[in-house]
Amino acid sequence: MFCNKKFTTVIACFITFALIVLPHPSYGITIQEEDELSREFLKMVRKHFQLIQDPVILSYVDAVGKRIMEQVPSAPFKGHFYVFKSNVYNAFAAPAGHIFISSGIMSAMDSEDELAGILAHEISHVVCRHISDKIERASKVNLVALAGIVAGIFLGAAGAGVAANAVTVGSMAAGQSAMLAYSRQDERQADNIGLQYLNDAGYSARGLLAILKKIRAKTWFGPEEIPTYLATHPATEERISRIHAWIEDNEPDESKPMAVPYDFGMVHARLNALYGDTGEALQTFSARVARTPSDPVAHYGYALALSGANRWEESIAHLKAALKQRAFDPAILGDLGRVYYLSGRYEEARSVLEGAVSIDPNLDYALLYLGRTRLEMQDYAGAVEALQKLLEKAPDHPTVRYFLGEAYGRMERMEKAHYQLGLYYKRKGEFKTAAFHLSRVLKATIDDEKREEIKKRMAEIDKEEAESRREAEAAEPRRRQLR
């Protein structure tokens, strides 16, 4: 579950920024202002919460989201889709079309239609500008009410309803009941529009109905376990009834059966095995392999869970079993190469990873582990080649610059090594280490353009470090209250 301290810090910083960007609330919030708000919000989310950076999972969620976005005639923003690691059932649309879904709610899904149903609903909130509308109206109440409302909309408080969210960040007072009423109206509108998007995209609304029933079932575990989704998306019973009625009118006789494609199964297995509880994943996939020994997804999920337990040889055996059914699946090959690397079998890792990259040149983790494998085999030029390809297609990849810096360092190309390491530590927020590496580049380079870039980067570091200090100082009174 979310940590309340982290949660409050994010909201407090976000509210401060909102009030700066929106100094005259009576004029409302424009698309440009919302886009600016979104950038600050994303900085806070990335700093305080763990976003899953897995390219297989993200590309799949993005593909489903984009398929729904294609049904939107004139969307105010492009859809951007994220998965964050949390067992809490939650999904929300942040400013400017940034849509977040928790690993917990994805793990509970059994079909692509369930994922599409949740994404279509959040996309509808974006299209209707509900987020900007909430910010505009809330900013006319008072700062405390604004904090509570934004908290309820964006992140919620683990296991709590909207009233409890308000207590976390201050009482919403008179504004609370009015905002709740508007929220129910927003939910009805988002459902109505989202159902049409689902239908136009070829998905069954039974998926949305199925996942809402699972969310509702969580309420039986007690008030501390109520999903955050219920706090940010109220009146689930009412929604279920309305959606059920819509299905009876628009999808007679199960005219659109729910889809469980191979890709969904692979992504679902990957999510549970690599980002869930390893012990539970081992039990789940072991049982699946026993029930359906010819199922490649079962073997793949079990192999990934085994790799999480450092049981390399067993993992390799099950990845090979999956490949017997899906011989040219680059994801399976990429993970086989990854496990070979982790178990120290570098020659086999290189061969398999090169095969995976030849099938899918955009497979991020295959390129990463190919670079790392070549690094271990002292093929530094080959390592740089693979890692540079990854950097070009994924400049925000969390670790590629670190290994690229290491490769350049072993080649004794120290200016390039310090440059990559400086940007790596800057992204991590380790400002002193970042400044150390970039200062070395500044001393070494004679290229005027490069020197200007490094000076700009170091100025950014000073600014980000100052912002981090101000954020910590602003959050300290709130942290003392929560102790």
C-alpha positions in Angstrom: 0.0 0.0 0.0 1.0 3.6 -0.5 3.0 5.2 2.3 0.9 8.1 3.7 4.1 10.2 4.3 5.1 9.9 0.7 1.6 10.5 -0.4 1.3 13.7 1.6 4.6 15.0 0.3 3.6 14.5 -3.3 0.3 16.2 -2.8 1.7 19.1 -0.9 4.3 19.8 -3.5 1.8 19.4 -6.3 -0.6 21.8 -4.7 2.1 24.4 -4.3 2.9 24.2 -7.9 -0.7 24.3 -8.9 -1.3 27.5 -7.1 1.7 29.1 -8.8 0.6 28.0 -12.2 -3.0 29.0 -11.6 -2.8 32.3 -9.8 -6.2 33.4 -11.0 -8.6 30.5 -10.5 -11.6 32.4 -11.8 -10.2 32.1 -15.3 -10.1 28.3 -15.2 -7.4 26.0 -16.3 -6.3 25.9 -19.9 -4.9 22.9 -21.8 -1.5 24.5 -21.7 -1.7 25.0 -18.0 -2.8 21.4 -17.5 0.1 20.2 -19.6 2.5 22.2 -17.4 0.8 20.8 -14.2 1.3 17.3 -15.6 5.0 17.7 -15.9 5.3 18.7 -12.3 3.0 15.9 -11.2 5.0 13.3 -13.1 8.2 14.5 -11.4 6.6 13.9 -8.1 5.3 10.5 -9.0 8.6 9.4 -10.3 10.4 10.6 -7.2 8.1 9.0 -4.6 6.6 5.9 -6.3 8.0 3.0 -8.2 6.9 3.0 -11.8 7.4 -0.3 -13.6 9.8 0.3 -16.5 9.3 -3.1 -18.1 9.1 -2.6 -21.9 7.1 -5.8 -22.5 4.4 -4.7 -20.0 4.4 -1.0 -21.0 4.2 -1.6 -24.7 1.3 -3.9 -24.3 -0.6 -1.5 -22.0 0.2 1.3 -24.4 -1.1 -0.7 -27.4 -4.4 -1.4 -25.7 -4.7 2.3 -24.6 -3.9 3.6 -28.1 -6.5 1.3 -29.6 -9.1 2.9 -27.5 -7.7 6.4 -28.1 -8.2 5.9 -31.8 -12.0 5.9 -31.1 -11.8 9.4 -29.6 -12.8 12.0 -32.3 -10.9 15.0 -30.8 -9.0 14.2 -27.7 -7.5 17.2 -25.9 -4.3 15.2 -25.1 -2.5 12.2 -26.3 -2.7 9.2 -24.0 0.3 8.3 -21.9 0.1 5.0 -20.0 2.0 3.9 -16.8 2.0 1.0 -14.5 3.1 1.6 -10.9 4.0 -1.1 -8.4 1.3 -1.4 -5.7 -0.9 -4.2 -4.4 -3.7 -1.7 -4.0 -6.4 -1.8 -6.6 -6.1 1.6 -8.2 -6.2 3.5 -11.5 -6.4 7.2 -12.2 -6.1 9.8 -14.9 -3.6 12.6 -13.9 -3.5 16.0 -15.7 -2.9 16.1 -19.5 -3.8 12.5 -20.3 -1.3 10.6 -18.2 -3.1 7.5 -17.1 -1.8 5.3 -14.3 -2.8 1.7 -13.4 -1.5 -0.3 -10.4 0.2 -3.7 -10.7 -2.3 -4.9 -8.2 -5.4 -4.3 -10.3 -3.7 -5.6 -13.4 -2.7 -8.8 -11.6 -6.4 -9.4 -10.7 -7.4 -9.3 -14.4 -8.2 -12.3 -16.5 -8.7 -10.8 -19.9 -7.6 -7.9 -22.2 -11.2 -6.7 -22.1 -10.8 -6.0 -18.3 -7.7 -3.9 -19.0 -9.4 -2.1 -21.8 -12.5 -1.4 -19.6 -10.4 0.4 -17.0 -8.3 2.3 -19.5 -11.4 3.4 -21.5 -13.0 4.8 -18.3 -9.9 6.8 -17.4 -9.5 8.0 -21.0 -13.1 9.3 -20.8 -12.1 11.3 -17.7 -9.4 12.9 -19.8 -11.7 13.6 -22.8 -14.3 15.2 -20.5 -11.6 17.4 -18.9 -12.8 16.2 -15.4 -9.3 16.6 -13.9 -9.0 20.2 -15.0 -12.6 20.9 -14.0 -11.9 19.5 -10.5 -8.7 21.6 -10.1 -10.6 24.7 -11.3 -13.5 24.2 -8.9 -11.4 23.1 -6.0 -9.1 26.0 -6.3 -12.1 28.3 -5.7 -12.8 26.6 -2.3 -9.6 26.9 -0.3 -6.1 25.3 -0.1 -7.1 22.6 2.4 -10.1 21.6 0.3 -7.9 21.6 -2.8 -5.4 19.3 -1.2 -8.1 16.8 -0.2 -9.8 16.9 -3.6 -6.6 16.4 -5.6 -5.6 13.6 -3.3 -8.9 11.8 -3.9 -8.7 12.2 -7.6 -5.1 11.4 -8.3 -3.6 9.0 -5.8 -6.1 8.2 -3.0 -5.0 7.0 0.4 -4.4 3.3 0.8 -7.4 1.5 2.2 -9.4 4.7 2.8 -12.4 6.5 1.4 -12.5 10.1 0.3 -13.3 11.4 3.8 -10.3 9.6 5.2 -8.2 11.1 2.3 -9.3 14.5 3.5 -8.2 13.8 7.1 -4.8 12.8 5.8 -4.1 16.2 4.2 -6.6 18.3 6.2 -10.3 18.7 6.5 -12.2 19.5 3.3 -15.0 21.2 5.4 -18.0 22.5 3.5 -16.5 21.7 0.1 -16.4 18.0 0.7 -20.0 16.9 0.0 -20.3 19.1 -3.1 -17.2 17.6 -4.6 -18.4 14.1 -3.9 -21.7 14.8 -5.7 -19.8 16.1 -8.7 -17.6 13.0 -8.6 -20.6 10.7 -9.0 -21.8 12.8 -12.0 -18.3 12.5 -13.5 -18.3 8.7 -13.0 -21.6 8.3 -14.9 -20.4 10.4 -17.8 -17.1 8.6 -18.0 -18.8 5.2 -17.9 -21.3 6.2 -20.7 -18.6 7.6 -23.0 -16.1 4.8 -22.1 -18.6 2.1 -22.9 -19.0 3.6 -26.4 -15.2 3.7 -26.9 -15.0 0.1 -25.8 -17.7 -0.9 -28.3 -16.1 1.0 -31.1 -12.7 -0.5 -30.4 -14.1 -4.0 -30.6 -13.9 -4.8 -26.9 -16.7 -6.3 -24.7 -18.0 -4.2 -21.9 -18.2 -7.5 -19.9 -14.5 -6.8 -19.1 -15.2 -3.6 -17.3 -18.1 -5.3 -15.5 -15.9 -8.2 -14.4 -13.1 -6.0 -13.0 -15.5 -3.8 -11.2 -17.0 -6.9 -9.5 -13.6 -7.9 -8.4 -13.0 -4.4 -7.0 -16.3 -4.6 -5.2 -15.4 -8.0 -3.7 -12.4 -6.5 -2.0 -14.7 -4.5 0.3 -15.5 -7.8 2.1 -12.0 -7.9 3.6 -12.7 -4.9 5.9 -12.4 -1.2 5.9 -8.6 -1.2 5.9 -8.5 -3.3 2.7 -11.0 -1.2 0.7 -9.4 -0.6 -2.7 -8.2 2.9 -3.4 -10.2 2.7 -6.6 -13.4 2.9 -4.6 -12.3 6.2 -3.0 -11.5 7.8 -6.3 -14.3 6.2 -8.3 -17.4 6.1 -6.0 -20.7 4.3 -6.3 -19.5 1.0 -7.6 -22.8 -0.8 -7.0 -24.6 1.9 -9.0 -22.0 1.6 -11.8 -22.3 -2.2 -12.0 -26.1 -2.0 -12.4 -25.9 0.6 -15.1 -23.1 -1.2 -17.0 -25.0 -4.5 -16.7 -28.1 -2.8 -18.3 -26.0 -1.4 -21.1 -24.6 -4.8 -21.9 -28.0 -6.3 -22.1 -29.1 -3.6 -24.6 -25.9 -3.5 -26.7 -24.2 -7.0 -26.4 -27.0 -9.5 -26.7 -26.1 -13.2 -26.3 -22.5 -12.5 -25.6 -21.9 -11.2 -29.1 -18.5 -10.0 -28.1 -16.8 -12.7 -26.0 -14.0 -11.5 -23.8 -10.5 -11.9 -25.4 -7.6 -13.6 -23.6 -4.9 -13.4 -26.3 -1.5 -14.9 -26.0 0.1 -11.4 -25.5 -2.2 -10.7 -22.5 -1.3 -14.0 -21.0 2.5 -13.4 -21.4 2.2 -9.8 -20.0 0.1 -11.0 -17.1 2.5 -13.8 -16.3 5.4 -11.4 -16.5 3.8 -8.9 -14.2 2.9 -11.5 -11.5 6.2 -13.4 -11.7 8.6 -10.4 -11.8 6.8 -7.7 -9.9 4.6 -9.7 -7.5 5.3 -11.9 -4.5 7.9 -14.5 -5.6 6.6 -17.2 -3.3 3.0 -16.8 -4.5 4.1 -16.8 -8.1 6.1 -20.0 -7.7 3.0 -21.7 -6.3 0.7 -20.3 -8.9 2.8 -21.2 -12.0 3.9 -24.5 -10.6 0.3 -25.5 -10.4 -0.4 -24.2 -13.9 2.4 -26.2 -15.4 1.1 -29.3 -13.7 -2.4 -28.7 -15.0 -1.4 -27.7 -18.5 2.1 -28.9 -19.3 1.9 -27.8 -22.9 1.0 -24.2 -22.1 4.0 -21.9 -23.0 2.6 -19.1 -20.8 2.6 -21.4 -17.8 6.2 -22.4 -18.4 7.2 -18.8 -19.0 5.6 -17.5 -15.8 7.1 -20.3 -13.8 10.6 -19.7 -15.3 10.4 -16.0 -14.4 9.4 -16.8 -10.9 12.2 -19.3 -10.6 14.7 -16.7 -11.8 13.4 -14.4 -9.0 14.3 -17.1 -6.5 17.8 -17.5 -8.2 16.9 -21.0 -9.3 18.7 -20.6 -12.6 18.9 -24.1 -14.0 15.2 -24.8 -13.3 14.3 -21.4 -14.9 16.3 -22.2 -18.0 14.6 -25.6 -18.3 11.1 -24.0 -18.3 12.1 -21.2 -20.7 13.3 -24.0 -23.1 9.9 -25.8 -22.6 8.1 -22.5 -23.5 10.3 -22.1 -26.6 9.3 -25.6 -27.8 5.8 -24.2 -28.2 6.8 -20.6 -29.3 10.2 -21.1 -30.9 10.7 -17.5 -32.2 9.2 -15.5 -29.4 11.7 -12.7 -28.7 10.4 -12.1 -25.1 11.1 -15.8 -24.2 14.5 -15.7 -25.9 15.3 -12.4 -24.2 14.6 -13.8 -20.8 16.5 -17.0 -21.5 19.5 -14.8 -22.4 19.0 -12.7 -19.3 18.9 -15.9 -17.1 22.0 -17.2 -18.8 23.8 -13.9 -18.0 22.7 -13.9 -14.4 23.9 -17.5 -14.0 27.3 -16.6 -15.4 26.9 -18.5 -18.7 28.0 -15.6 -20.9 28.7 -17.3 -24.2 25.2 -18.9 -24.2 23.7 -15.6 -23.1 25.4 -13.7 -26.0 24.2 -16.2 -28.6 20.6 -16.2 -27.4 20.4 -12.4 -26.8 21.8 -11.7 -30.3 19.0 -14.0 -31.7 16.4 -12.2 -29.7 17.6 -8.8 -30.9 17.7 -9.9 -34.5 14.0 -10.9 -34.2 13.0 -7.7 -32.3 15.6 -4.9 -32.4 13.4 -2.9 -30.1 13.4 -5.3 -27.2 14.9 -3.1 -24.5 16.0 -5.7 -21.9 17.6 -7.9 -24.5 19.7 -5.0 -25.7 20.6 -4.1 -22.1 21.7 -7.7 -21.2 23.5 -8.1 -24.5 25.5 -5.0 -23.7 26.2 -6.3 -20.1 27.1 -9.7 -21.5 29.6 -8.3 -23.9 31.0 -6.1 -21.1 31.6 -9.2 -19.0 33.3 -10.9 -22.0 35.5 -7.8 -22.4 34.0 -7.0 -25.8 33.8 -3.3 -24.9 33.2 -2.0 -28.4 30.3 -4.6 -28.8 28.9 -3.5 -25.4 28.9 0.2 -26.5 27.2 -0.7 -29.7 24.3 -2.6 -28.0 23.9 0.0 -25.2 24.0 3.0 -27.6 21.2 1.4 -29.6 19.2 1.1 -26.4 20.0 4.7 -25.5 18.9 6.0 -28.9 15.5 4.3 -28.6 15.0 4.7 -24.9 16.9 7.8 -23.6 15.1 7.6 -20.3 16.0 4.0 -19.6 16.9 3.9 -15.9 20.3 2.1 -16.1 21.6 2.2 -19.7 23.8 5.2 -19.0 25.5 3.5 -16.0 26.6 0.5 -18.0 27.6 2.7 -21.0 29.7 4.7 -18.7 31.3 1.5 -17.4 32.0 0.3 -20.9 33.6 3.6 -21.9 35.6 3.6 -18.7 37.1 0.2 -19.4 38.0 1.4 -22.9 39.8 4.4 -21.1 37.6 6.9 -22.9 37.1 8.8 -19.6 35.4 11.9 -21.0 32.6 9.8 -22.4 32.5 7.6 -19.3 32.1 10.6 -16.9 29.5 12.2 -19.2 27.3 9.1 -19.1 27.7 8.5 -15.4 27.0 12.2 -14.7 23.7 12.0 -16.5 22.9 8.6 -14.8 23.4 10.1 -11.3 21.5 13.3 -12.2 18.5 11.2 -13.2 18.8 9.3 -9.9 18.8 12.5 -7.9 22.3 11.9 -6.5 23.3 15.5 -7.3 26.8 15.6 -5.7 27.9 12.5 -7.6 26.4 13.8 -10.8 28.2 17.1 -10.4 31.5 15.4 -9.7 31.4 13.4 -13.0 30.2 16.3 -15.1 32.9 18.6 -13.7 35.4 16.1 -14.9 33.9 16.4 -18.4 34.1 20.2 -18.2 37.8 20.0 -17.3 38.6 17.5 -20.1 36.7 18.8 -23.1 37.9 21.5 -25.4 34.7 21.5 -27.5 32.9 24.8 -26.8 29.5 23.4 -27.6 30.1 20.5 -25.3 31.2 22.9 -22.5 28.0 24.9 -22.9 25.9 21.7 -22.6 27.8 20.6 -19.5 27.3 24.1 -17.9 23.6 23.9 -18.6 23.4 20.4 -17.1 25.2 21.5 -14.0 22.9 24.5 -13.7 20.0 22.1 -13.9 21.5 20.0 -11.1 21.8 23.1 -8.9 18.2 23.9 -9.5 16.9 20.4 -8.9 19.0 20.1 -5.7 17.5 23.4 -4.5 14.0 22.2 -5.3 14.6 19.0 -3.5 15.7 20.9 -0.4 12.7 23.2 -0.5 10.4 20.2 -1.0 11.9 18.5 2.1 11.6 21.6 4.2 8.0 22.2 3.1 7.1 18.6 3.9 8.8 18.5 7.3 5.8 20.0 9.3 3.5 17.5 7.7 5.8 14.6 8.5 5.9 15.7 12.1 2.1 15.7 12.2 2.0 12.2 10.9 4.5 10.7 13.3 
